[in-house]
Amino acid sequence: MLSKEWKDRLLKIPGSRQVKEHLLKQGHTEFEAEVGGLFTSFTMLIVLVVLLNSFIFGLIKQFFNSLWVSCTENPSQAILLGLLSTFLFLSLLFLFLRKSSEKKAEKHYQERREKHKMDEKRQYLRKGAMGNFEEILRHYLSEKYPEIELKSAHVVDTTPRIRFQARRFSTEFGGKVDQNYQLFRDTLSADTLHVLETAFGLSENMPSVIVDALMSFIDRGAKYYEGAVLSVKADRPVFEHVVKGKAPPFKALTSFDLRYQDGMEVQRMPEEESKTSRVIERIKENAPKLDIHYEDKKVKVDEGWEKPKPVEEPSVIQETLRGKELNSMSLDEFQNLVTGFLTKMSFEVLKTKKIPGGTIQIMVDFHHPVVGGNFVVLARQYPENAPVHADLVRQLDELAREETCKRGVFVVTGRFTEEAKNISKKLAIDLVDGPKFSEILEGPAYDGRWTFRIVDEKGVVNDLSKMPLMSFEKEVDLFLKSMGFRVEKIRRMPGGAVVAVAEFPHPITGGKFAVMAKQFPATERVAAELVSEMAHVMSAEFCHRGLLMVPADFAMDAKALSRFSGVELVDRNTWENLRRQI
């Protein structure tokens, strides 16, 4: 029996694979089709060997008379010569087939590897990291619609704007301008819908997509035109509805915010003009270039916001808490209580707003160089044992993204469900339920002091990217302690990395952090792959938040991914500024 490898090589001989596919189409089994293909390959080999030997002996007979006479007189040597030439021919043939098979296998492996990388980047895209959007779009668009020429793509506030080159038809119907123009418009509309379909299919986080179709040409007056001939802004709900309706391409595009100006409208050509001019498309003179801007409806930022009132003394807050239940006090009293609670925890209250339904929204700032930033706080009164579900936690995470806040804090007088607690660990949300709220109010204020550390060692390598790993480990430990972390354990790893577990003692936004510090050249931009590696370190250390420290700068995709991975980033500037050298 032939091995699978030899079968694959024999089936690569011209004609064998075609016979096998034909037999499969005729309804034969896989085994029968394979036998037919192998029989064809053996037949082809015999024919090729016969032709080769006939060619060799014919060549000898015609040009090498003495050798031919010797072959006729010594038939055994002639047969041996034929066998040797046959073996040489077959060895070269199978060597060629093996090399070809190896190249195809290598190409297939590289394609699978690239596809795996692209699928991984697409997962990041679905989590909200838009840094690789153009690369991912080019990949999937070239797979599905290779005829579409993508020019550029950039993202603003999760809304991509895509530009592609429109295809132009001028002689498809032999100079019939009207039919060519109709073909151009239909193709342009179909390509635009294909681009929208591909873009919306990449991620569910994109609410809308803008597509511009570009074209450049020269009119009869030798005037150069370059710009958008079609521009459309499609919202996801409308697009999904239009796709289900299966309307014609151009009619489907009219359901969106569409601008169309191609400058290709034609007029009847006078009979006295030459025949050559009949095939030239008349382009409207001074055709304006489209400069399309889509502006969302602007909402007044300060509408409903209030300035924070002066915070009362903690004793007053505690007396108020003792006098009545948290869930029964008035909304104004509860708002004052929450703002005092946040100030006690070292948050700076910037502004407050009452949302219909009894919810208070508060914008605060936490002054810490590593874990600090702008926070959005939602506070709401519930009965003491009322469950607060995970959907509300997800809504707060979406609100934090809309407000471009670093994290969100949910303060309630009820109790969060287990699902809500679990989902908050995967999102940038901190939870404060009724018992924790009362406990913090009755406890001492948070003392969130952190310090600058002055580096004054003489004769010590102060460059973070070049110092020995043992000194680098010491620098990481001292940095964490100066920032108020309690280092539980720290160790060195191969490759110039230091891994630690540290606890940040803040009652609300604190907790255990997995820390990884790695040495990079100062000029390097650290990519998102290191953030992904940090996620594995967090999982190994059973931590839901991480701190990634490098003496270099982070790339944009790494910064975008960190927001959705629970990872805080410390780059070279932050590290050096907090580690002042003299």
N, C-alpha and C positions, 0 to 999 in steps of 0.2 A: 504494500500500500504506500502511496506517495504521501509525504508529509504536507502539512498545510502550506508551508513556505514554498515547496516545489510546485504545488498546485497553483499558488498565486503567480509564480514566475511563468509557468506554462500558459496560464490564462492571459498573460500580457502579450503573447505572440499575436500578431495581427490576424483578425478573423475569428479567433477562439471566443473572445468575450462577446462579440456580436452574435455568434451562434448560440451561446448560452442565454443571452437576453431574449433572442427570438424564441427559443424553446420554452422559456418561462412564460412568455406572452401567449404561447399556444396551449398552455395549461399543463405542461409537464411538471414533475416534481423537481425540487432543487437538485437531488442526486442525479436524476436523468439529464437535466440541463447541464450539470457539471461534467458528466461523462461525455456528452456531446461536444462540449467545449474542449475537453482534453483530447478527444479523438481528432478534432479539427487541428489542434495545436501539433499533435504527432504527425498528422498528414502534411501540415505545412513544413514541419522540420524535415520530413523525408524528401519533400519536393525541393526544399532549399539545398539539402545535402546533394541530391542528384544534380541540381543545376550547378552547384559549386564544383563538384567533381567533373562534370561535363565541361565547364569553363576551363578548369585547370588542365585537363587532358587535351582539350582543343587548343589551348594556348601552347602547350608543349609540342603538339603535333605540327602547328603552323610555324613556330619560331625556333624550336629547338629539335631539329631533325635527329641529331645524334642521341639526344636524351629519349626521344620517342622510340627510336630503334632499340635502345637499351631496355625500355619498358616492355616492348613487344617480345624481346628475347628473354627478359626476366619478369614474368608476370607476378611472381610473388612479391618482388620488391615494389612493383607498380601498385599492387593492392595495398601494401604497407604504406606507401606514400599517400594513397587515397584515404586510408584510415587516419593517418596522422593529420592530414589536412582537415578531415571531418572533425576530429577531436579538437583541433585548434579552433576551427570555426565555431563549434558548439560552446567551447569554453569562453571564447570572446563574446558570443551572443548572450550567454547566461550571466557573464560578468557585467555586460552592459545593462541587462535587465535588473540585476541586483543593485547596481549603482542607481539606476532610475528609481527602483523601489525605495531605496534608502533616502534619496532626495525627496520623494513624495512623502515618505513617512516623517522626515524632518520638517518639511513644509507644513504637513498636517499638525505636527506637534507645536510648531510656532503659532499656527493659526489658533489652535486650542488654547495655548498660553495667552495670546493676545486677547482672545475672547474672555478668558477667565479674569484677566486684569480689567478688561472693560466692564465685566459684570460686577466686579468688586467696586470699581469707581461709580457704577450706576447705583449700587447700594448706598454709597456715601451721598450721591445726589438725591436719592429718595429721603435721606435723613436731613436734607437741607443744605449740604455743602455744594455750592454752585460753581466752585472754582474750575472744575473740569467739564463744564457744560458743553463748550464748543467742541472739545475733543470727542466726547461721547456722542454728540449729535452727528458729527461728521462720520463716525464709525457706523452708526445704525442707519444713517441716511444713505451712505454708499452701499450698504448691504441691500436695502430694500429698493432704493431708487438711484442707481448709479448714474443715470443721465442728468440728474440735478446737480448743478455746480454751485456749491455753497461758498459764499464770499467771506462772511464774518458772522459772529454771534457774540453778543455781550449781554450781561444780566444786570438789571437794576431793580433792587428790592424784589427779588424772586421772579421778576417778569423779564424773560429773555426777548431781545430784539434780534431777529435773524435776517440776514441779507443774502439773497441768492441771485445768480445771473439768469435772466430770462432767455429762453431759446428763441431764435428768430427764424421765420420761414418766409422766403420771398419767391422761390421757384418751385415749390412742391407741386403746384397745379399748373405749371407751364406759363407763369406770368399772369394768371387770373388773380388780380389783386384782392378782390372781395373775398374769394375763397381762402386765399393765403392769410388774409387778416382774420377771418373766422377761425382758421386753424391755429393761428398764433394766440388768440384770446382763449380758446378752449384749452390749449396746452398750458398756457400761463395760469389759468384758474385751477386746472388739475394739479400742477406742480405746487401751487400755493397751498392747496388742501393737503397734499402729501407732506409738505414741510410741517404744517400745523399738526397733522396726525402723529408724525414722528416725535415732535417736541412734546406734545401733551402726553404721549405714551411713556416718556422717560421718567416722569416723576409726578406724583399726585400733589406736590407742594406748590406747583405753579398755578396761580389763579387765572392768568391770561398770558397770551403770547402775541408778539408783534412780528409781522413778516413783511419785508420789503422786497419786491422784485425789481432788480436793476437791469438797465439796458443801455448800451452805448452804440451810436451809429452816426453817420454823416448824411445829411440831406442833400437835395439837388443843389441848394445854394452853398454847398461846402461848409455848412454850419455843423459844428460838433455838438452832439447831445449826449449827456451822460447823467444818469440819475434814476430815480424810482419811477417806474411806470404803473406800479400797483403797490399800495400799502394798506394793510389790514390789521386791526387789533381784535383778536377773538378771545372772549371769556370762556372758561371751561364749561359751565352749565349750558351755554348757548351752543357751543361746539358739539357737545355730546348729543344734544337734542337734534341738531342739524344732521349729524352723521347717521343717527337712527332713521331720519326721514328720507335719506338717499335722494336728495334733490340734485339737479344738475350742478356742476361745479360753480359756474358763475352765479347762479341763483343762490347757491349755498353761501357764497361769499357776501352777498348783499344782506345776509342776516346779521353780519358783524359791522363794526365801524370801518367802512371801506372808502378808500380814496383811489380813483382810477383816472389816469391821464397818460396815454401812451404816445400822443402826437402822431398817430399813424392813420388818422382818418383821411380817406382819399376822395378825390373828386374825379368826375369823368374827364378823360383826356380828349382834347379836340382832335378831329379826324386828320387835320393837316399836320399834326406833329408826327415825328418819325416813329417807326415801329419799335425801335430800341427803347424809346421813352415809355412805351406802354407797359414794360415789365418793371419799370422803376416805381417804387411806392412813393406817392406824393405825401410828404410829411408837412404837417401844419407849421407855418412859419412862426418863428419865435416861440416854439413849444416850451412852456414853462417847466422848469425842473421842480419836482415835488420835494418840498422840505417839510416833512410831516412830523408834527409833535402831538403826542397824546398826553393830555393832562387829566388827571383824576380830579374828581370834585373835591375841592379843598374845604376842610372842616376847620372851623375856628378852634385853635389849639386850647385857648384858655376858657372855652365855654364850659361853665359849670364848676370850674376849679376854684378853690378857696385857699387863701393864704393860711398857713398854720398859726394857730393861736398860741400864746405863751403857755408853756407847760407848767402845770401845778406841781407842788411838792409831792414826792412819793407817798408821804403819810396821808395826804388828802385822798390820793387814789386808793390807797388801802382802806381808808375809812368808808369811801364810797362803795368799795367792793364788799365790805362787811355789812353795809346797811341794806343792800338789796341784791338780788340775784343778777348775774351777768345777762341772762336772756330776757329779763323783765325791765331793765333800765331803758330810758328813752334813747333814740338814735343819736342825738347830740351828745348825751352823756357817754354813750358807748364810744363815739368817735373821739372824744377827749381822752377817754381811758386808753384807747388803742394808741393814740399819738404819744401819750405819756409813756406807755409801755415801750414803744419803739425808741423814744429818746433815751429811756433808761438802758436800752440795749445798745447804745452808741450809734443809732441811726440818726441821720439828719433829715427831718421831715421837710420836704420841699413844698408840697401842695396836696390838698385833699379834695375829694369829690364824692358826692352821694349818687349812687346808681339806683334807678328804680328797682324796687324789690327788696330794699333794706340792706343793700351792700355798700360798703365804704371802700373806695379806691384811694390809695395813698401812694405818692411817689416819694421815695426816700433815697438817701445816698449813704453808703457805708464806706467810711474812710479807712481803707487798708490797701497797701500797694499791691498785694497779691490776690487776696480773695474778695477785695472790696469792689465797689462800682455802684451803678444805679440799680435799684430794686423797685419792683411794683408790688404793693401789698393790697390784698383783698381781705376785708374783715366783715364777718356776718354773724348775727346772733341766731342760735339754734337752741331748742330745748336741750337740757343737760345730757341726755342719752340718745339724742337724735343722730342717726347715721349720716355722714357726709360722704357721698359717693365719688368714684374715680372720675366721672365725666366732668365734674367741677374742677378737678385738678388739671385735667387736660385743657379745659377752657382757659385757666389761668396761665398755662404754659404758652398757649397761642397768644394771649394778651401780652405776655412778656416779650414775645417776638415782635408783635406789632409795635410795641412801645420802645423797641430796641433796648430792652433792659437785660442786664446780665443774669438776674435770677428773679424768681417770684416767691412771695411769702403768703401763705394762706392762714389766717387767724380765724378760728371759729370757737363758739362756746359749746359745740357738740363734740362728737367723736368721729374720727375718720374710720372708714372701713378698711379691712386688710388689703383689698384691691387698691384703694386709694393710697395707702402707705407704700405698697410695692411699686405702683406706677410712679410715685414721686421720686423714688430712688433712681429711675431711668431718665427723669426729666430734671430740668433746672428749677426745682420747686422745693421749698422748705415748709413743713407743716407744723402748726401750733394748734393743738386742740384745747378743749376746756380745762382739763386738769393741768396741762403744761402751762397754759396761760395764767392760771391762778398761782401756780408754783413760782413762776418767774416774777410775777407781781409782788409776791410776798418775800422774795429773796433779795439779795444785794444787787446793786447796779453792776453792769459789766465794765470791767476795767480793760479796755482794749489797747494797751500800750505796746508799741513796737519801736525799735530803735535803729538808727544808722550805726553801722559798725565801721570803725576806722581801722584800716589796714596799715600798720606801721612797722611790720617786721623787716629787719635789715637783712639783705642778702637772700631773700626768699623770692622764688618765682611768683610774680603776682598775676601773670597772664593766665586766665582760667582755662583757656584752650590748650596750653602747653605745659601746665604744671603736672608733676607726678600724680598718679591716681590716688595715692595715700593722702597727699596734700589736698587733692580735689575732694576727697571724701570729707576731710575736716572742714573745708570751706562750705560744703553743702550742710553739714551738721550745724555749724555756727550761723549760717544764713537762716535756717529754719527756726532756730532758737531765737534769733534776733527779731523774727517776724511774729513771735508769740506762739509758735508750734511747740508741742511736747513730743520729742523724738522718742519713739518706743524702741525701734531697732533700725540699724543701718548696716549695709554691707556693700562690698565692691563686687563688680561683675566684669567678666572679660569684655574687651572692646571699649574700654574707657568709660564705663557706666557705673553709677552708684544708685542703689535702690534702697528706699527707706519707707517706714510706716510712721506717720506723725499725726498727732491729734490737734485740731484747732479747737480751743475750748469755748468758742462762742455758743451760747445756749440755743440760738436759732439756726444760724447758717454754718455752724461748726460741724465737727465730726472727724472720723478717721480718714486720712488721705494717704493713698499710695503715691510715693514720690519716686521719680526717676530723673536723674541728672546725667547728661551725657556730653562728652567733649566733642566739639566740632570746630573746624577752622572759623575764624571770626567773619570771614567773607561769605561763608556758605549760607544758603537759605534752606532751612529744614523743611522737608516735604511732609505731606499728610500721613505717609506710611509710619512715621514715628509716633504719631497720635494713635494710630491703630495698634501699634505695639504697646503703647501705654495702656490701652484698654485691656490687653491680656495681662499686664502686670497688676492692674486693679482687680481683675478676676482672681488671679492667683493669691493675692493678699486679702481677699474678701472685703474689698473697699468699693464704695459706690462713687467716690470722687477721687480725682487724681491731680497731681502737681508735676508738670513737665518742665525741667529747667535745662537750658542750653546756653552756652556762651556764644550764640550766633543769633541770626534773625529767622523768624518763621515765615514760610510762604503763605500766600493768601488762602490756599485750600486747607492748610493745616489750621489756620485761625478759624475758618468757617466750620471745620469738622469738630474742633474742640468744644464749641458751643453745644453740640448735640451729643457729646461723649462724656460730659461731666469732668472735663480736664481743664485745669487752669494752666496758663502758659507764662513762663518767666523767660524773657529773652535777654540778650546781652545788655541792652540799655538799662532795663529794669534792674538786673543783677548788679551791674557796675555802679549804678546810681545809689543803690542801697548798700553798697560795699565801697565806701569812699576810700581812695588811696591818697596817702600823703608822702 
